[in-house]
Structure formats: C-alpha cells, structure tokens
Amino acid sequence: MKLISWNIDSLNAALTSDSNRALLTRATLQKVIALKPDVIAIQETKLSVKGLTSKHIEVITQLAPNYNYAWRSSVEPARKGYAGTLFFYLKTLEEPKVTFPEIGAPTTMDAEGRIITLEFDNLFVTQVYTPNAGNKLERLADRQVWDQKYADYLAELDKTKPVLAVGDFNVAHHEIDLAHPDRNHMSAGFTDEERVGFTHLLSRGFTDAFRHVHGDVEGVYSWWAQRVRTSKVNNSGWRIDYTIVSDRIADKVTKAEMIDSGTRQDHTPIEIEIAE
C-alpha cells in the first residue's frame, strides 16, 4: 500500500481560490495525485459543516477521478470552518468501513473533525490532526489528555489488526526533529509534556516509520513557518507529520519520505509504502 498524508491548510482554498498560495497548494495536490497512492489523507481541510460543496466535488472529479472520498468537518459546539480531515481512496481498493471516532477528548476536540479511520480486511488506516497546544500553551493540559486518549484508541485498534496511523501530530519528538531545539523548549509542539506523550504512544506498540527507515538522519522536516519568509530557504523546519505503524509490520515499510512541495511553506506531504 502506498499512502500520502498532508496537512493542506485549507482544502477549500486549494479547490476554489486563485490566490498565489492556493495555486501553489493546488499544484502540490496535483503532484500528490499524480503519484497514484492507494490512499491520500488530508488534514486541516477547513470545510464547512456541510463538507464538500458541489463546486468542490466538480473540481475533485476532475483532479482525482479514480478516488472515492470520506470527510469529517468541525461541528458545533466547536468552531465552524476549523480543522477537519478527509480521505481519498482508490475506487479499485476493497471498500473500507469508514468510521469517525470520538475518543473522549476534552473541551470541543471530539467535535473538530480530527480523526477518520478506514478499516480494510488486514489493516486499519487512520489519520489524525492532533490539537495544537496554542501559542501561550493555553491548551497544553487538554492536549495531554488528548494524547493519552488517542494512544488508548490506537492500542485498541491494534488488538484487532495492524494499524497505519498518519497525520499532523503537532509534535517534534526529538531534538533532531527540529532545526532549533535550544530556542523551542517552551514552544507548542516541543514541550516536554508533548514529547513524553508521543514517546508514550510509541511505547504502546508502534513505530515511527521515518526513523525506522532513516535512523537518526538530521535536517529532514515536514513543516516550515509561513510567518518567517526564509524558514524554508534556510531549512529552519520541524518534523511534526508522521507515519506510525504497528510494531509487528514495521519491517514491511519499504519507503517513508517527505514529498517536495517547492517554494510553498507550511506543511509538505509525507509518503509511506508498505509491502503487502
């Protein structure tokens, strides 16, 4: 199976806008589709409560005619047009069972459209858009609860069949996972609490596929801050997007890479291939 995951920072804009950034986003989306993955996981869709509009579907039909899709939007009491996730999966695949899990997360997190799971005969494929702890870490305590609940959820899936979990986990696990660890120990995504949460997740029977394939390679990131114009040119990035697999299928991972998104800053797509 080949899967590509990407925090797109507004699927709505990518499909309907002609701004310079939207054009860059759409070009990257076209590149992803051209690679013909079995599954594409999209985070931060920012769709309305009603999800894909007729205009969105028209464009998707042109861009990705060989894919079915399943989406989940943020709904009340959460903010509208916020977060959200979507799967594309090839029409030639077995039809998966699609679920939209709620994990008992605090505040409105379960209503923010953050998890979708596809169940195939021999594998769960699930994506997540993990809540950010916030600029002033105002959501850090809630984020810690989320991390525990999410680890419990993946561990429960893993009791039935192997798991491939992908998405924007909003944490740089180790110092080699960001360019400037010394400046960011109190920054959202690199607090001790978030890093411990990710370590705990892996300890429940899961493997970081990128590190499994590449070891301690440095300088490979999946996100560069938009507000810093030179962040990508200078490779001042973070690796906060992951492909996680059940330990028992880790040796079946044949590829785990970042996909070049050119000059577009923010997240870049990530790719994983698993032998059947």
C-alpha positions as CSV (number, residue, x, y, z in Angstrom):
1,M,0.0,0.0,0.0
2,K,1.2,3.5,-0.8
3,L,-0.2,6.3,1.3
4,I,0.4,10.1,1.2
5,S,-0.6,12.3,4.1
6,W,-0.7,16.1,4.1
7,N,-1.9,19.0,6.2
8,I,-3.1,21.1,3.4
9,D,-4.1,24.2,5.4
10,S,-7.5,24.6,3.6
11,L,-8.7,22.2,1.0
12,N,-11.4,24.7,0.4
13,A,-8.9,27.3,-0.8
14,A,-6.9,24.8,-2.8
15,L,-10.0,23.8,-4.8
16,T,-11.7,27.2,-5.2
17,S,-9.2,30.1,-4.9
18,D,-6.8,31.5,-7.4
19,S,-4.5,33.3,-5.0
20,N,-0.8,32.7,-5.4
21,R,-0.8,30.4,-2.3
22,A,-3.8,28.5,-3.5
23,L,-2.2,27.9,-6.8
24,L,0.9,26.5,-5.1
25,T,-1.3,24.3,-2.9
26,R,-3.2,23.0,-5.9
27,A,0.0,22.2,-7.8
28,T,1.2,20.2,-4.8
29,L,-2.1,18.4,-4.6
30,Q,-1.9,17.6,-8.3
31,K,1.6,16.2,-7.7
32,V,0.3,14.0,-4.9
33,I,-2.5,12.6,-7.1
34,A,-0.1,12.0,-10.0
35,L,2.0,9.7,-7.7
36,K,-1.1,7.4,-7.7
37,P,-1.2,6.5,-4.0
38,D,-3.8,4.0,-2.8
39,V,-4.9,6.4,-0.1
40,I,-4.5,10.2,0.4
41,A,-5.0,11.6,3.9
42,I,-5.7,15.3,4.2
43,Q,-5.8,17.3,7.4
44,E,-6.9,20.8,8.2
45,T,-9.5,20.9,5.4
46,K,-11.3,23.9,6.8
47,L,-14.6,22.8,5.1
48,S,-18.0,24.0,6.3
49,V,-20.2,21.8,8.4
50,K,-21.9,20.6,5.2
51,G,-18.5,19.5,3.9
52,L,-17.8,19.3,0.2
53,T,-19.9,21.6,-1.9
54,S,-21.0,20.9,-5.4
55,K,-18.1,23.1,-6.6
56,H,-15.6,21.1,-4.6
57,I,-16.9,17.8,-6.0
58,E,-16.7,19.1,-9.5
59,V,-13.1,20.1,-9.1
60,I,-12.2,16.8,-7.3
61,T,-13.9,14.8,-10.0
62,Q,-11.6,16.5,-12.5
63,L,-8.4,16.2,-10.4
64,A,-9.0,12.8,-8.8
65,P,-11.5,10.8,-10.9
66,N,-10.2,7.5,-9.7
67,Y,-10.8,8.1,-6.0
68,N,-13.7,7.9,-3.5
69,Y,-13.6,10.1,-0.5
70,A,-14.8,10.4,3.1
71,W,-14.7,13.7,5.0
72,R,-15.3,15.0,8.5
73,S,-15.8,18.7,9.4
74,S,-15.7,20.6,12.6
75,V,-19.3,20.9,14.0
76,E,-20.9,22.7,16.9
77,P,-20.0,23.3,19.7
78,A,-16.6,23.5,18.0
79,R,-15.7,26.4,15.7
80,K,-17.0,26.2,12.1
81,G,-14.6,26.0,9.2
82,Y,-11.9,24.8,11.5
83,A,-9.6,21.7,11.5
84,G,-11.3,18.8,9.6
85,T,-10.0,15.7,7.8
86,L,-10.6,13.9,4.6
87,F,-9.6,10.6,2.9
88,F,-9.3,9.9,-0.8
89,Y,-9.0,6.1,-1.5
90,L,-8.8,4.4,-4.9
91,K,-12.0,3.1,-6.3
92,T,-10.2,-0.2,-7.1
93,L,-9.5,-0.9,-3.5
94,E,-11.8,-3.1,-1.4
95,E,-14.5,-0.8,0.0
96,P,-13.3,0.0,3.6
97,K,-15.5,0.5,6.6
98,V,-15.3,4.2,7.4
99,T,-15.7,5.4,11.0
100,F,-15.4,8.8,12.6
101,P,-14.1,8.1,16.1
102,E,-14.7,10.1,19.2
103,I,-12.1,9.3,21.9
104,G,-13.5,11.1,25.0
105,A,-11.2,14.1,24.4
106,P,-11.7,17.3,26.5
107,T,-13.5,20.5,25.5
108,T,-14.6,20.5,21.9
109,M,-11.8,18.4,20.5
110,D,-14.0,15.5,19.5
111,A,-16.2,17.8,17.5
112,E,-13.4,19.3,15.5
113,G,-13.3,16.6,12.8
114,R,-9.8,15.4,13.8
115,I,-9.9,11.6,13.2
116,I,-11.2,9.3,10.4
117,T,-10.4,5.6,10.2
118,L,-10.6,3.2,7.3
119,E,-10.9,-0.5,8.1
120,F,-9.6,-2.8,5.4
121,D,-9.5,-6.7,5.7
122,N,-6.0,-6.8,7.0
123,L,-5.2,-3.2,8.2
124,F,-6.6,-0.1,9.9
125,V,-5.6,3.1,8.2
126,T,-6.4,6.1,10.4
127,Q,-5.5,9.7,10.2
128,V,-5.3,12.4,12.8
129,Y,-5.0,16.2,13.1
130,T,-3.7,16.5,16.6
131,P,-4.8,19.6,18.5
132,N,-2.1,22.3,18.9
133,A,-1.2,23.3,22.4
134,G,-1.5,27.0,21.4
135,N,0.9,30.0,21.3
136,K,0.7,30.5,25.0
137,L,0.3,26.8,25.8
138,E,-3.3,27.5,26.9
139,R,-4.4,24.2,25.5
140,L,-1.4,22.1,26.8
141,A,-3.3,20.4,29.6
142,D,-6.1,19.4,27.3
143,R,-3.6,18.3,24.7
144,Q,-2.0,15.9,27.3
145,V,-5.4,14.3,27.9
146,W,-5.9,14.0,24.1
147,D,-2.5,12.3,23.7
148,Q,-3.5,9.7,26.3
149,K,-6.9,9.1,24.9
150,Y,-5.5,8.8,21.3
151,A,-2.9,6.3,22.4
152,D,-5.6,4.3,24.0
153,Y,-7.6,4.4,20.8
154,L,-4.7,3.2,18.6
155,A,-3.8,0.5,21.1
156,E,-7.4,-0.8,21.0
157,L,-7.4,-0.9,17.2
158,D,-4.1,-2.8,17.3
159,K,-5.7,-5.6,19.3
160,T,-7.7,-6.5,16.2
161,K,-5.4,-5.9,13.3
162,P,-2.3,-3.9,12.4
163,V,-2.5,-0.1,12.3
164,L,-1.2,2.6,10.0
165,A,-1.7,5.9,11.6
166,V,-0.8,9.1,9.8
167,G,-1.2,12.8,10.0
168,D,-0.2,16.0,11.7
169,F,0.8,15.0,15.2
170,N,1.9,18.6,16.2
171,V,5.0,17.4,18.0
172,A,8.7,17.3,17.2
173,H,9.7,14.1,19.1
174,H,13.4,14.6,19.5
175,E,15.9,17.4,19.2
176,I,16.9,16.2,15.7
177,D,13.3,16.7,14.6
178,L,13.6,20.5,14.5
179,A,16.2,22.9,13.4
180,H,16.5,25.0,16.6
181,P,15.7,22.8,19.7
182,D,17.5,25.2,22.0
183,R,15.1,28.0,21.3
184,N,11.9,26.0,21.5
185,H,11.7,24.0,24.7
186,M,8.7,26.1,25.8
187,S,7.1,26.3,22.3
188,A,3.9,24.4,21.4
189,G,5.0,21.2,19.7
190,F,8.2,20.8,21.6
191,T,7.3,20.9,25.3
192,D,8.5,18.1,27.5
193,E,4.8,17.2,28.0
194,E,4.1,16.7,24.3
195,R,7.3,14.8,23.6
196,V,6.6,12.5,26.5
197,G,3.1,12.0,25.2
198,F,4.5,10.9,21.8
199,T,7.0,8.6,23.5
200,H,4.1,7.0,25.4
201,L,2.2,6.5,22.2
202,L,5.1,4.6,20.5
203,S,5.6,2.5,23.7
204,R,2.0,1.1,23.2
205,G,3.3,-1.0,20.3
206,F,4.0,1.5,17.5
207,T,6.9,2.5,15.3
208,D,7.8,5.9,13.8
209,A,8.3,4.7,10.2
210,F,10.5,7.5,9.1
211,R,13.0,6.9,11.9
212,H,12.7,3.1,11.3
213,V,13.8,3.6,7.6
214,H,16.3,6.5,8.0
215,G,17.7,6.2,11.6
216,D,19.0,9.4,13.1
217,V,19.3,11.4,9.9
218,E,19.1,15.2,10.6
219,G,17.7,18.2,8.7
220,V,14.6,16.4,7.3
221,Y,11.5,18.3,8.2
222,S,7.8,18.4,7.2
223,W,6.8,22.0,8.3
224,W,8.3,25.5,7.9
225,A,6.6,28.5,9.5
226,Q,4.8,30.7,7.0
227,R,5.3,33.8,9.1
228,V,9.1,33.5,8.7
229,R,9.8,34.2,5.0
230,T,13.2,32.5,4.9
231,S,12.2,29.4,7.0
232,K,12.1,27.0,4.1
233,V,15.1,28.5,2.2
234,N,17.1,28.2,5.4
235,N,15.6,24.8,6.2
236,S,14.6,26.1,9.6
237,G,11.8,23.5,10.0
238,W,10.1,20.9,12.2
239,R,9.2,17.3,11.6
240,I,5.7,17.2,13.1
241,D,3.9,15.0,10.5
242,Y,4.3,11.2,11.0
243,T,3.6,7.8,9.6
244,I,3.2,5.4,12.5
245,V,2.8,1.6,12.1
246,S,2.2,-1.3,14.5
247,D,5.5,-2.7,15.6
248,R,4.7,-6.1,14.0
249,I,4.5,-4.6,10.5
250,A,7.4,-2.2,10.8
251,D,9.7,-4.4,8.8
252,K,7.2,-4.2,5.9
253,V,7.8,-0.5,5.5
254,T,9.7,0.0,2.3
255,K,9.6,3.8,2.0
256,A,9.0,6.7,4.3
257,E,9.8,10.1,2.8
258,M,8.8,13.8,2.5
259,I,7.5,15.0,-0.8
260,D,9.0,18.2,-2.1
261,S,6.4,21.0,-2.2
262,G,8.7,23.5,-3.8
263,T,8.5,27.1,-2.5
264,R,5.3,26.5,-0.7
265,Q,5.8,26.9,3.1
266,D,3.8,25.3,5.9
267,H,3.4,21.5,5.7
268,T,4.8,19.3,3.0
269,P,3.2,15.9,2.1
270,I,4.7,12.7,3.5
271,E,4.7,9.3,1.9
272,I,4.8,5.7,3.2
273,E,4.9,2.4,1.3
274,I,4.2,-0.9,3.0
275,A,4.7,-4.3,1.3
276,E,1.6,-6.5,1.2
